[in-house]
Amino acid sequence: MEPPAAFPTLPSKDACWHWIEQLNSFGPRLTGTPAHEASLAFLATELEKIGLKAEETVHSITRWTPEHVSLSGPDGPIPVAAPYPYSGQTPAEGVSAELVWYDGKPHSFRKAQGKIAVILLKRIDLTRFLISLFMKRKNSLPDQSASFPARIKTPLLTGLMGVALDKARKAGVRGVICLFEGVSPPQLAGQVVPFTTPYADLPALWVSASERTRLKALATTGQKVTLTLKATVEPVQTRSLHAVLPGQRQDETLLITTHTDGPNACEENGAAGVLALAHYFSGLPLQARQRTLIFVLATGHFQIPQIGLKGDQATSAWLAANQPLWDGKAGHARAVAGITLEHLGCMEWRDNPTTGTPEATGELERDIVYTTNRQFNQIYCQAARLQTRLRAVTVFPRLKKTMLGEGQPLYSAGIPVISTCPIPDYLCQILPGGGLERLNAEYASQQIMTFARVATALVTLPKKHFGHVPFSRFRALLRSVLSR
């Protein structure tokens, strides 16, 4: 099927960029915060403008909101990069205690009982071998220059590993200071990582490794520091939204999904792409929509422990609550395919070792596009042929739980999916102005156009062209990797 060159009813580049700007204008939209709720109200209104009803799936969570963080020693304040999400809180006066130094993740927190643990975490460096354990590369677009480098470093990976705060609390530790090695202080500032751990009831902070010598000296000499983390912990509700656009067949659906919570203009702006596709398809006559489309705006990506089910990411909760729209059981529609849009328009920024700050490289951020079978890889690659701004790697997720992004729950549920999930270094960072200047409107527009072509194919092609989800078995996977 030759991909259409243009879609007259698809919103323009300026319209899509306006949505990204509007979402960013609410500020950091972390799960269940007032800013997040305001952005959801905006999205519901935008869906209703085109005649689609925004249905709600409501979730109850306990929201942790930091209000003040500080760290001080006998020689004065120590700069704090960010609070450790959902760690804990201190009394107003903070917690004062001696420091215990750990080079790397502790096997035991026993020696830090009644004290504050200082843990030096080295930035995770993924080699191609380790990458191959999680995903199999299929294509590099437009050429091999888009492929993965020999080594990949990103704050996200180190942050997601985190520290076992629950073990530290059980051992009687009073607080934790995490030093992040290999990341400049400006790049570490405001990072919201990890976002995959539950509330730990133990205050913890991120501090730049530039404070390593100072903190290690304080630990060696047995001096006290005061760690302060004031936060509110309260029950709130948060919502996922979805809208149904009927097609000729209502027993077969196409899920077009993203999540809505995130700290900046990049994470998460996928809703702009979902709105664009909703506008496009709602402007077509019924005979042009052979299948019913479900547009899903999920909550909870930044509180996966409270919303995600069975280790899956947050969209799994929406799937569980809306089975008649996708699971194919008696009287239910079956989702024959899924599309997930995340992090549109990202430009590459990397730490400059000379200046010690992150700077634009002038390159597009490498787009990681999951295509969960051979047929879907062909559909995406064909759709991307007309994209003039393109730097993408298509990959196959080797295991259900190792796929990045909110396309993972669809894949885990056995739905063939095409999911875009680039991971820029600033992905999880609260930035001045949301970091809007790190995005490119033309790049975002072209990504949306490519997925309009993908969605057109998935709405019209016979199901026999879709293939199935071939889950990997771990032992077979390990054998294939080791035999390289």
C-alpha positions in Angstrom: 0.0 0.0 0.0 1.5 3.3 -1.1 1.4 5.8 1.8 -0.6 9.0 1.0 1.6 12.1 0.5 -0.8 14.4 2.4 -3.9 14.5 4.5 -6.0 17.6 3.8 -8.0 17.2 7.0 -5.0 16.5 9.3 -4.3 19.6 11.5 -1.5 21.8 10.4 2.0 22.0 11.9 1.0 25.2 13.6 -2.2 23.6 15.1 -0.2 20.7 16.5 2.4 22.9 17.9 -0.3 25.0 19.6 -1.5 21.9 21.4 2.0 21.2 22.6 2.4 24.7 23.8 -1.0 24.6 25.5 -0.1 21.4 27.3 3.2 22.8 28.4 1.6 26.0 29.7 0.1 24.1 32.6 3.6 23.5 34.0 4.8 20.1 35.3 1.9 17.7 35.0 2.8 15.0 37.4 0.1 12.4 38.2 -3.0 13.8 39.9 -1.6 17.3 40.5 -3.8 20.4 39.8 -1.7 21.1 36.7 -2.3 17.6 35.4 -6.0 17.8 36.1 -6.2 21.2 34.2 -4.5 19.6 31.2 -7.0 16.8 31.2 -9.9 19.3 31.2 -8.3 21.0 28.2 -7.9 17.7 26.4 -11.5 16.7 27.1 -12.7 20.0 25.7 -10.6 19.6 22.5 -12.2 16.1 21.9 -15.6 17.5 22.5 -15.0 20.3 19.9 -14.9 17.7 17.2 -17.9 15.8 18.4 -16.2 13.1 20.4 -17.4 12.4 24.0 -14.5 12.2 26.5 -15.2 9.2 28.7 -13.4 8.9 32.1 -11.8 6.1 33.9 -11.1 7.3 37.5 -8.3 6.0 39.7 -7.6 6.8 43.3 -4.0 7.3 44.4 -2.0 8.7 47.2 -0.2 11.7 45.9 3.2 12.8 47.2 4.1 16.4 46.5 7.5 17.9 47.6 7.3 21.4 48.9 10.8 22.2 50.2 14.1 20.4 50.0 17.5 21.3 51.5 20.7 19.9 52.8 23.2 21.6 55.1 26.4 20.6 56.8 28.6 22.3 59.4 30.2 24.4 56.7 27.0 25.6 55.1 24.3 24.6 52.5 24.9 21.7 50.1 23.2 22.1 46.7 20.3 19.6 46.1 19.5 18.7 42.6 16.0 17.2 43.2 14.0 15.3 45.7 13.8 11.5 45.2 10.2 10.9 44.0 7.8 9.3 46.4 10.6 8.8 49.0 9.2 10.4 52.1 9.2 13.5 54.3 10.9 15.0 57.3 9.7 17.1 60.2 9.8 20.9 59.6 13.2 21.0 61.2 14.6 18.2 59.1 16.6 15.2 60.1 20.1 15.7 61.6 22.5 12.7 61.7 26.0 11.5 60.8 26.7 10.2 57.3 27.6 6.7 56.2 29.4 6.5 52.8 28.6 3.8 50.2 30.5 3.4 47.0 27.7 1.9 44.9 24.5 0.3 45.9 24.6 -1.2 49.4 24.1 -4.9 49.9 23.2 -4.0 53.5 22.2 -0.8 55.2 23.0 -2.2 58.7 25.9 0.2 59.4 23.7 3.2 58.5 21.2 2.5 61.2 20.2 5.8 62.9 22.2 7.7 60.3 22.0 9.1 56.8 23.2 6.9 54.0 25.2 8.6 51.1 25.2 6.4 48.0 27.3 7.0 44.9 25.5 5.8 41.8 27.4 5.6 38.6 25.7 6.4 35.4 24.6 3.3 33.6 26.4 2.7 30.4 24.5 0.3 28.0 26.6 -1.5 25.5 25.1 -2.9 22.3 25.2 -6.4 24.0 23.0 -5.2 26.8 20.7 -3.4 24.4 20.3 -6.6 22.5 19.0 -8.3 25.7 16.0 -6.0 25.6 15.3 -5.4 22.0 16.3 -6.6 18.5 17.1 -3.9 16.0 15.3 -4.1 12.7 15.9 -1.0 10.6 17.8 2.3 10.9 16.1 5.2 9.2 17.0 6.9 7.0 20.4 5.2 7.1 22.8 3.5 9.5 23.8 6.8 11.1 20.5 6.6 13.0 21.5 3.3 14.6 22.5 2.8 18.3 26.0 3.9 19.1 28.5 1.5 20.7 27.5 2.8 24.1 24.4 4.6 25.3 24.1 6.7 28.5 21.0 8.4 29.7 20.0 9.6 33.2 16.7 7.8 32.8 18.3 4.3 33.0 20.4 5.1 36.1 17.4 6.8 37.8 15.0 3.9 37.1 17.4 1.5 38.9 17.3 3.8 42.0 18.0 2.6 45.5 16.1 0.1 47.7 14.6 2.7 50.1 12.3 0.1 51.6 15.4 -1.9 52.8 17.0 1.2 54.1 13.9 2.2 56.1 13.6 -1.3 57.6 17.3 -1.1 58.6 16.6 2.1 60.5 18.2 4.5 58.2 16.9 8.1 58.8 17.5 9.5 55.3 19.3 8.8 52.0 21.5 11.1 49.8 22.0 9.7 46.3 25.0 11.0 44.3 24.5 10.8 40.5 27.9 10.3 38.9 28.4 11.1 35.2 25.7 13.7 34.8 26.4 17.5 35.0 24.7 19.4 37.8 22.4 21.3 35.3 21.3 18.1 33.7 20.6 16.4 37.1 18.6 19.4 38.4 14.9 18.7 38.5 15.1 15.0 37.3 12.0 13.1 38.3 13.5 9.7 38.6 12.7 7.0 39.4 9.0 7.1 38.7 8.6 3.4 39.0 8.8 3.0 42.7 6.0 3.2 45.4 6.0 5.5 48.4 8.9 4.5 50.6 8.3 6.6 53.8 12.0 7.5 53.9 13.2 11.0 52.8 15.8 10.9 50.0 17.5 13.5 47.8 19.5 13.6 44.5 22.8 15.5 44.8 25.3 16.0 42.0 28.5 14.0 42.2 30.3 17.4 42.2 29.6 17.3 46.0 31.3 13.9 46.3 34.5 15.0 48.0 32.7 17.2 50.4 30.2 14.6 51.5 32.8 11.8 51.7 34.9 14.0 54.0 31.9 14.7 56.3 31.2 11.0 56.4 34.8 10.1 57.2 35.0 12.6 60.0 31.7 11.7 61.6 30.1 15.1 61.2 26.3 15.6 61.0 24.3 17.1 58.2 20.6 18.1 58.2 18.4 16.8 55.5 15.0 18.5 55.0 12.3 17.3 52.8 8.9 18.8 53.4 6.1 17.1 51.4 2.4 16.5 51.5 1.0 13.0 51.2 -2.7 12.9 50.4 -5.4 10.8 48.6 -6.5 12.2 45.3 -8.2 11.0 42.1 -6.8 11.0 38.6 -8.4 10.3 35.3 -7.7 8.5 32.1 -9.8 9.7 29.1 -10.9 7.9 26.0 -13.1 8.7 23.0 -14.8 6.3 20.6 -15.1 7.1 16.9 -17.3 4.5 15.2 -16.2 2.8 12.1 -18.0 0.4 9.7 -17.0 -2.5 11.9 -17.5 -2.0 15.5 -16.3 -5.4 16.4 -12.8 -4.5 15.4 -11.0 -1.6 17.0 -7.7 0.3 16.6 -6.3 1.8 19.8 -4.4 5.1 19.5 -2.9 5.8 22.8 -0.5 8.0 24.9 -0.2 9.1 28.5 -0.9 12.6 29.8 1.4 13.0 32.9 4.9 14.3 32.8 7.3 17.1 34.0 8.0 19.0 30.8 7.1 19.9 27.2 8.4 16.6 25.9 7.1 14.3 28.6 4.3 14.1 27.8 3.1 15.8 24.6 1.8 12.7 22.8 -1.7 13.9 23.3 -1.1 16.5 20.6 -0.6 13.6 18.2 -3.7 11.8 19.4 -5.8 14.9 19.0 -4.4 15.4 15.5 -5.4 11.8 14.5 -8.8 12.2 16.1 -9.4 15.4 14.1 -8.3 13.7 10.9 -10.4 10.5 11.2 -13.5 12.3 12.5 -13.4 14.5 9.3 -13.6 11.4 7.1 -16.9 9.8 6.0 -17.9 6.6 7.7 -17.0 4.5 4.7 -13.4 5.6 5.0 -13.2 4.1 8.6 -13.5 0.4 8.2 -12.7 -0.1 11.9 -13.7 1.7 15.0 -11.0 4.0 16.5 -10.4 4.4 20.3 -8.4 7.4 21.3 -6.8 6.8 24.8 -5.2 9.4 27.0 -4.0 7.4 30.0 -3.0 8.7 33.4 -0.4 7.2 35.8 2.8 6.8 33.8 4.5 8.8 36.6 2.9 6.7 39.3 3.1 3.2 37.7 3.3 1.4 41.1 -0.2 2.7 42.1 -1.9 2.4 38.7 -0.1 -0.2 36.5 -1.2 -3.8 36.9 0.9 -6.9 37.1 4.1 -5.0 36.5 2.8 -3.4 33.3 2.8 0.3 32.6 -0.1 2.6 33.4 -2.3 1.9 30.3 -2.8 -1.6 31.7 -5.3 -0.1 34.2 -7.3 1.5 31.3 -7.3 -1.9 29.5 -8.6 -3.7 32.6 -11.4 -1.2 33.1 -12.5 -1.0 29.4 -12.4 -4.6 28.2 -15.5 -4.4 26.0 -13.5 -2.1 23.7 -10.6 -4.4 23.0 -10.4 -7.9 24.5 -12.5 -9.9 21.9 -14.5 -11.9 24.4 -18.2 -12.7 23.9 -20.0 -9.5 22.9 -16.8 -7.4 23.0 -14.8 -5.7 20.3 -11.3 -7.0 19.5 -8.4 -4.6 19.2 -6.6 -5.7 16.0 -3.8 -3.2 16.4 -2.5 -0.3 18.5 -0.5 2.9 18.0 1.3 4.7 20.8 2.7 8.2 20.5 5.1 9.7 23.0 7.8 12.5 23.1 7.1 14.2 19.8 9.6 16.6 18.2 12.6 16.0 20.5 16.0 17.4 19.6 19.2 15.9 20.9 20.9 17.6 23.9 24.0 16.1 25.5 26.3 17.1 28.3 29.3 19.0 26.9 32.3 17.8 29.0 34.1 21.0 28.2 31.5 23.4 29.5 29.9 21.0 32.0 26.4 21.8 30.8 23.9 20.1 28.4 23.9 21.7 24.9 22.0 21.1 21.6 23.9 18.9 19.2 21.9 20.0 16.2 20.7 16.4 15.7 17.2 15.0 15.9 16.8 12.8 19.0 17.0 9.2 18.0 13.4 7.9 17.8 13.0 4.4 19.1 10.0 2.8 17.3 8.8 -0.5 18.6 7.2 -2.6 15.8 6.1 -5.9 17.4 6.2 -8.1 14.3 7.5 -8.1 10.7 4.3 -6.9 9.1 4.1 -3.9 11.4 7.8 -3.0 10.8 7.0 -2.9 7.1 4.0 -0.7 7.6 6.0 1.8 9.7 9.0 1.9 7.4 6.7 2.5 4.4 4.8 5.2 6.1 8.1 6.9 7.2 9.5 7.1 3.6 8.0 10.6 3.1 9.4 11.9 6.4 12.2 14.4 5.5 13.2 14.9 9.1 13.9 11.3 10.3 16.3 9.6 12.7 14.7 6.4 13.8 15.6 2.9 14.8 12.8 0.2 14.6 13.1 -2.5 17.2 11.4 -5.6 18.4 10.8 -5.9 22.1 12.3 -9.3 23.2 10.3 -9.6 26.5 6.9 -8.3 27.6 8.2 -6.2 30.5 11.3 -4.6 28.9 9.5 -2.5 26.3 9.7 1.2 27.1 6.7 3.4 27.0 2.9 3.0 27.2 2.7 0.8 24.2 4.0 -2.0 26.5 0.6 -2.9 28.1 -0.9 -3.3 24.6 2.0 -5.6 23.6 1.7 -7.5 26.8 -2.0 -8.0 26.1 -1.2 -9.6 22.8 -2.2 -6.5 20.6 0.3 -5.9 17.7 1.5 -2.4 18.2 3.7 0.4 16.7 5.0 2.6 19.4 7.3 5.6 19.3 9.4 6.3 22.5 12.6 8.3 22.1 14.5 8.8 25.4 16.3 12.2 25.4 18.5 13.0 28.4 16.0 15.6 29.5 13.0 13.3 29.3 12.1 13.3 33.0 13.5 16.7 33.9 11.6 19.7 35.2 13.0 22.5 33.1 12.6 26.3 33.0 9.7 27.0 30.7 9.2 23.2 30.2 12.2 23.0 27.9 10.0 24.0 24.9 13.1 25.2 23.0 14.4 21.6 22.9 11.5 20.6 20.6 11.1 21.2 16.9 7.6 21.9 15.5 8.4 20.6 12.0 9.8 17.3 13.3 6.8 16.8 15.6 4.5 17.5 12.6 6.3 15.0 10.4 6.1 12.3 13.1 2.4 12.9 13.4 2.0 12.7 9.6 3.9 9.4 9.5 1.5 8.0 12.1 -1.4 9.2 10.2 -0.2 7.0 7.3 0.3 4.1 9.8 -3.2 4.6 11.2 -4.7 4.8 7.7 -3.1 1.4 6.9 -4.3 -0.2 10.1 -7.9 1.1 9.7 -8.2 -0.2 6.1 -5.9 -3.2 5.5 -7.4 -6.7 6.0 -6.5 -8.2 9.3 -4.5 -11.0 7.6 -1.8 -8.4 7.0 -1.3 -7.7 10.7 0.4 -10.8 11.9 0.5 -11.6 15.6 2.6 -10.9 18.7 5.4 -13.5 18.9 6.4 -13.4 22.5 10.0 -14.4 23.2 11.0 -17.1 25.7 13.8 -16.0 27.9 16.0 -19.1 27.4 15.7 -18.9 23.6 16.4 -15.2 23.8 19.5 -15.7 25.9 20.8 -18.4 23.5 20.3 -16.1 20.5 22.1 -13.2 22.2 25.0 -15.3 23.4 25.5 -16.9 20.0 26.2 -13.5 18.4 
